[in-house]
Amino acid sequence: YRPVLRALAERNDVRLQLYVGGMHLVDRFGHTVDEIERDGYPIAERVDFLGSGDAPADIAGAIGRGVSAFAEAFERSRPDILVLLGDRFEMLAAGVAALPFALPLAHIHGGESTEGAIDEAIRHSLTKMSHIHFVSTEEYARRVMQLGEEPWRVHVTGAPALDALSGFEPLSDEDLAARGVRLRGPTLLVTYHPVTLLPGHEAEFDALLDAVDASGLDAVFTFPNADAGNSAIIRRIEALADGDERFTVVRNLGTDAYFTLMSRAVAMVGNSSSGIIEAASFELPVVNVGRRQDGRLRPMNVIGADADGMREALSRAADPAFRRTLVGLANPYGDGRAAERIADVLASAELGEGLVVKRFYDLP
C-alpha cells in the first residue's frame, strides 16, 4: 500500500483517508498502526475486529465482526471510492460491508491465483464486488475480464510493492539490530504462512524447519499472517530460535528491513507472495514451499519444493552458481511505476451510476 498512499497524498485533487484494522491493531503482530501514524497518513477509523483465537471458527467470527465494524465506519465517514488490496479475509469484510452503501470499490492485485489458500476465493469475490481493477500483468487482466469485468474497468499497472524499490537503500547493521536482527554470516529469510485450503501441511512445515536447520546457515523467521493455524507456526519457530542462536524470530520487520534482508540473504524460503513478486527484483533465489502459491506467475528465481524435496531445493537455491544465473533477471510484475498509474486512474474516475452499475462482459 505505501507507494499508493504516497502517490495519492502528493496530489491536490484527491483527499486520502485510511481505515486501519486487522493485524495492524494487534500487539502480537507488531501493532503496525504505529508505523502508519509515523508516516503521517490520516486515519479516518480504527476498525478493531480480530479476536485472539486462530481456529477456522475464530476467523469466520472475525469476518462477521469486520463486516459490522466496517459498515459502522462507512456510516460515519463514507469515502467516494474504497481501495482494497489483495486477498486477505480482512479485505473481504470491508468489501462486503461496502456493498449496501453502493460504494465504488477499486481492487489491486486481482486476477492472480493461489490455489492452496482460501485467499483464492476471496480475491475473485472481491473482483466481482469491485468497479475498478488494478492488475499486475496482462495475463491477470485477461482473467479479470474472464470473470465478466468490462475491459474499460481493468488497468494493467504492475505490482505497487515494486515501486518501493525505487531509491531503496539497505539499512545498516545498526538499524537492523534496532529491529532485533543481527546478521552474523550467510543468512536465510524465512516467511511461512498457514495453508488454509489443503490438509497435511504440518509435514511440509516440518520439512522446511529440517532443511533450514540442516543447511548450517543462519535464518531470520518472520511471523505468519493471522490466518487459521498461525499460532502453531509461531510456537514452532520461537521454540527453534530459543534453542539455537543461529535463528532469529521477528514479529514485524517493516518494509525497509524486509527489503534489506532480501538484498542480503543467501536465499528466501517459505510460501509468501513476496517470494513470487518482490524477490525477483533482488535476483534472490527462492524456495517456494508447497502449493499455497500455486497458480501465480513464477520468475526463474523461484524453485518449487514439496516436503520430500525441501533439502535438495534449498541446497540448489543457496548454491552461488544458481545465483549467478539470475543476474539481469527481469521482474514480470512491473516496472516500479504502478502507484503513479493507480493514482491517475483514481483521481480521474467519474463517480456515479456509470461506475457503480456493472454489465457482465462476455468474452469474444
C-alpha positions in Angstrom: 0.0 0.0 0.0 2.7 2.5 0.9 3.7 3.6 -2.7 0.0 4.1 -3.5 -0.6 6.1 -0.3 2.4 8.3 -1.1 1.2 8.8 -4.7 -2.3 9.8 -3.6 -1.1 12.0 -0.7 1.1 14.0 -3.1 -1.9 15.0 -5.3 -4.1 18.1 -4.7 -7.1 16.6 -6.4 -7.5 13.6 -4.0 -8.2 13.5 -0.3 -6.8 10.5 1.4 -8.2 8.8 4.5 -7.3 5.3 5.9 -9.4 2.6 7.5 -6.9 0.7 9.6 -7.8 -2.6 11.1 -7.0 -6.3 11.4 -3.4 -7.2 12.3 -2.3 -3.5 12.3 -4.1 -3.1 15.7 -2.8 -6.3 17.3 0.3 -6.3 19.6 1.3 -9.8 18.8 1.7 -8.9 15.1 3.7 -5.8 15.9 0.9 -3.1 16.3 1.9 -1.7 12.9 -0.6 1.1 13.1 2.2 2.9 14.9 4.2 2.9 11.6 1.2 4.3 9.8 1.0 7.1 12.3 4.7 7.8 12.0 4.3 8.1 8.2 1.7 10.8 8.9 -1.2 9.5 6.8 -4.7 10.5 8.1 -6.6 7.6 9.8 -10.3 8.0 9.5 -11.2 5.0 11.5 -9.5 2.2 13.5 -11.6 -0.9 12.8 -10.9 -3.5 15.5 -12.4 -6.9 14.9 -9.7 -9.6 15.2 -10.0 -12.0 18.2 -7.3 -13.9 20.0 -8.1 -17.3 18.5 -6.9 -18.7 15.2 -9.3 -21.7 14.6 -11.5 -21.6 11.5 -14.5 -20.5 13.6 -12.4 -17.7 15.0 -11.6 -16.4 11.5 -15.2 -16.7 10.4 -16.2 -14.8 13.5 -13.6 -12.1 12.7 -15.0 -11.7 9.2 -18.5 -11.2 10.6 -17.4 -8.7 13.2 -15.3 -7.0 10.5 -18.4 -6.6 8.2 -20.3 -4.9 11.0 -17.3 -2.7 12.2 -16.5 -1.5 8.6 -20.2 -0.8 8.0 -20.3 1.4 11.1 -17.1 3.1 10.0 -18.5 3.8 6.5 -21.7 5.2 8.0 -19.6 7.7 10.0 -17.1 8.6 7.3 -18.2 7.4 3.9 -15.5 7.5 1.2 -16.1 8.3 -2.5 -14.0 5.2 -3.6 -12.8 2.4 -1.3 -9.4 1.0 -2.4 -8.7 -2.7 -1.4 -5.5 -4.6 -2.0 -5.2 -8.4 -2.4 -7.0 -11.3 -1.0 -7.0 -11.2 2.8 -10.1 -12.0 4.8 -9.9 -8.6 6.4 -10.4 -7.1 2.9 -13.3 -9.3 2.2 -15.0 -7.9 5.3 -14.5 -4.4 4.1 -15.8 -5.3 0.6 -19.0 -6.9 1.9 -19.6 -4.0 4.2 -19.4 -1.6 1.3 -22.0 -3.4 -0.8 -25.2 -2.0 0.8 -23.7 1.5 0.6 -23.2 1.1 -3.2 -19.6 2.3 -2.6 -17.4 2.1 -5.7 -14.5 -0.4 -4.9 -11.1 -0.3 -6.6 -9.2 -3.5 -6.2 -5.4 -4.1 -6.5 -3.9 -7.5 -7.5 -7.0 -9.1 -9.0 -6.8 -12.0 -11.4 -4.0 -13.8 -9.6 -4.3 -17.3 -8.3 -3.2 -19.0 -5.1 -4.7 -22.5 -5.3 -3.7 -23.6 -1.9 -5.4 -20.9 0.2 -8.8 -19.5 0.9 -7.3 -16.3 -0.5 -8.1 -17.7 -4.0 -11.9 -17.4 -3.4 -11.6 -14.1 -1.5 -9.6 -12.5 -4.4 -12.1 -13.4 -7.1 -15.0 -12.5 -4.8 -13.5 -9.0 -4.4 -13.1 -8.8 -8.2 -16.8 -9.3 -8.7 -17.6 -6.7 -6.0 -15.2 -4.1 -7.5 -15.7 -1.4 -10.1 -12.1 -0.6 -10.9 -9.3 -3.2 -11.2 -5.6 -2.6 -11.0 -3.8 -5.8 -12.1 -0.1 -6.6 -12.2 0.2 -8.3 -15.6 -1.6 -8.7 -18.9 -2.4 -12.3 -18.1 -4.2 -11.3 -14.9 -6.1 -8.6 -16.8 -7.4 -11.4 -19.1 -8.5 -13.4 -16.1 -10.4 -10.4 -14.6 -12.2 -10.0 -17.9 -12.9 -13.7 -18.0 -14.8 -13.2 -14.7 -17.1 -10.8 -16.6 -15.5 -7.5 -15.9 -15.7 -4.9 -18.7 -12.3 -4.1 -20.3 -12.5 -0.4 -19.6 -12.5 -1.1 -15.9 -9.3 -3.1 -16.0 -5.9 -1.3 -15.8 -2.5 -3.1 -16.0 -0.4 -1.1 -13.6 2.1 -3.6 -12.3 2.6 -4.5 -8.6 2.8 -1.4 -6.4 5.2 -3.1 -4.0 7.9 -2.8 -6.6 7.6 1.0 -6.6 9.1 1.0 -3.1 12.4 -0.3 -4.6 13.0 2.9 -6.4 15.7 4.7 -4.5 15.8 1.9 -1.9 18.9 1.9 0.3 19.6 -1.1 2.5 19.6 -0.4 6.3 22.8 -0.5 8.1 23.7 -3.3 10.6 23.0 -0.9 13.4 19.5 -0.2 12.0 18.8 -3.9 11.6 19.9 -4.6 15.2 17.5 -2.0 16.4 14.8 -4.1 14.8 16.0 -7.2 16.5 18.2 -8.7 13.7 21.9 -9.2 13.9 23.5 -10.7 10.8 26.4 -12.9 11.7 27.0 -14.6 8.4 25.2 -16.1 5.4 21.5 -15.9 6.3 18.2 -17.3 5.0 15.0 -15.2 5.1 12.1 -17.5 6.1 8.4 -16.5 5.8 5.8 -19.2 6.1 2.0 -18.6 6.3 -0.8 -21.1 7.2 -2.0 -23.2 4.3 -5.7 -22.7 4.7 -7.2 -24.9 2.0 -5.2 -28.1 2.0 -4.7 -30.7 4.8 -1.3 -32.2 5.8 0.8 -29.0 5.7 2.3 -29.9 9.1 4.7 -32.3 7.4 5.5 -29.6 4.9 6.4 -27.2 7.7 8.4 -29.9 9.5 10.4 -30.4 6.3 11.0 -26.7 6.0 12.4 -26.4 9.5 14.5 -29.5 9.0 16.0 -28.2 5.7 16.8 -24.8 7.3 18.4 -26.4 10.3 20.4 -28.8 8.2 21.7 -26.1 5.9 24.0 -24.8 8.6 23.0 -21.2 7.7 21.6 -18.6 10.0 18.0 -17.7 9.4 15.6 -14.9 10.2 12.0 -16.0 10.6 9.1 -13.5 10.2 5.7 -14.0 11.9 3.0 -15.6 9.7 -0.2 -13.7 8.9 -3.4 -14.0 11.0 -4.9 -16.9 9.1 -6.2 -20.1 10.9 -3.3 -22.0 12.3 -0.9 -19.1 12.7 -0.3 -19.8 16.5 1.1 -23.3 15.8 3.7 -21.8 13.4 4.7 -19.1 15.8 5.2 -21.6 18.6 7.4 -23.8 16.4 9.7 -21.0 15.1 10.0 -19.5 18.6 11.0 -22.8 20.1 13.6 -23.3 17.3 15.1 -19.9 17.9 15.1 -20.4 21.7 17.4 -23.4 21.2 19.8 -22.1 18.6 21.5 -18.7 18.3 21.6 -19.1 14.6 17.9 -18.3 14.4 16.0 -15.1 14.9 12.3 -14.5 15.1 10.8 -11.1 14.3 7.1 -10.1 14.7 7.2 -7.4 12.0 10.3 -6.2 10.1 8.8 -3.3 8.3 9.3 -2.8 4.6 12.8 -1.3 4.7 14.2 -4.1 6.9 12.4 -6.8 4.9 13.8 -5.5 1.7 17.3 -5.1 3.3 17.2 -8.8 4.2 16.1 -9.7 0.7 19.1 -7.8 -0.6 21.5 -9.6 1.7 20.0 -13.1 2.2 21.6 -16.2 0.6 18.0 -17.3 -0.3 14.4 -17.0 0.8 12.3 -19.9 2.0 8.6 -20.2 2.6 5.3 -19.7 0.9 4.8 -15.9 0.9 3.8 -13.9 -2.2 6.8 -11.7 -1.6 9.0 -14.6 -2.8 7.0 -14.7 -6.0 6.6 -10.9 -6.6 9.3 -8.8 -5.0 12.2 -11.3 -4.7 13.0 -11.3 -8.5 13.9 -7.6 -8.3 16.7 -8.6 -5.9 17.8 -11.6 -8.1 17.2 -13.6 -4.9 16.8 -17.4 -5.1 13.5 -18.5 -3.5 12.4 -22.0 -2.4 8.6 -21.8 -2.7 7.2 -24.4 -0.3 4.1 -26.4 -1.1 1.0 -25.4 -3.0 -0.1 -22.2 -1.3 1.2 -20.0 -4.2 0.2 -22.5 -7.0 -1.3 -20.6 -10.0 0.9 -17.5 -9.7 3.3 -16.5 -12.5 6.8 -17.5 -11.3 10.0 -15.9 -12.3 13.0 -18.2 -12.8 14.5 -17.4 -9.4 11.7 -19.5 -7.8 12.3 -23.2 -7.1 9.2 -25.2 -6.1 9.6 -27.8 -3.4 7.4 -30.3 -1.5 8.2 -31.9 1.8 10.3 -34.6 0.2 12.4 -32.3 -1.9 13.0 -29.5 0.6 16.6 -30.1 1.4 17.6 -30.5 -2.2 15.8 -27.4 -3.3 17.4 -25.3 -0.5 20.8 -26.6 -1.4 20.3 -25.6 -5.0 19.0 -22.1 -4.0 22.0 -21.5 -1.8 24.5 -22.5 -4.5 26.3 -19.4 -5.8 26.2 -21.0 -9.3 22.4 -20.7 -9.3 22.6 -17.2 -8.1 24.8 -16.2 -11.0 22.2 -17.4 -13.4 19.8 -14.7 -12.1 22.0 -11.7 -13.0 19.9 -9.3 -15.0 16.6 -11.1 -14.2 13.6 -9.0 -15.3 10.7 -8.9 -12.9 7.4 -9.8 -14.7 5.3 -8.0 -12.1 6.1 -4.5 -13.3 8.4 -1.6 -13.8 8.1 0.2 -10.5 5.5 2.8 -11.6 2.3 1.2 -10.5 1.3 3.7 -7.8 1.5 6.6 -10.3 -0.8 4.8 -12.7 -3.2 3.8 -9.9 -3.4 7.4 -8.6 -4.0 8.8 -12.0 -7.0 6.5 -12.6 -8.5 7.1 -9.2 -8.2 10.9 -9.4 -9.9 10.9 -12.8 -12.6 8.4 -12.1 -16.1 9.6 -12.9 -18.3 8.9 -9.9 -22.0 8.0 -10.3 -24.2 5.4 -11.9 -21.9 4.7 -14.8 -19.2 3.5 -12.4 -21.4 1.6 -9.9 -23.7 -0.2 -12.3 -21.9 -3.0 -13.9 -22.6 -5.1 -17.0 -21.3 -8.6 -17.3 -18.7 -8.8 -20.1 -18.8 -11.9 -22.3 -15.5 -12.8 -23.9 -15.5 -12.5 -27.7 
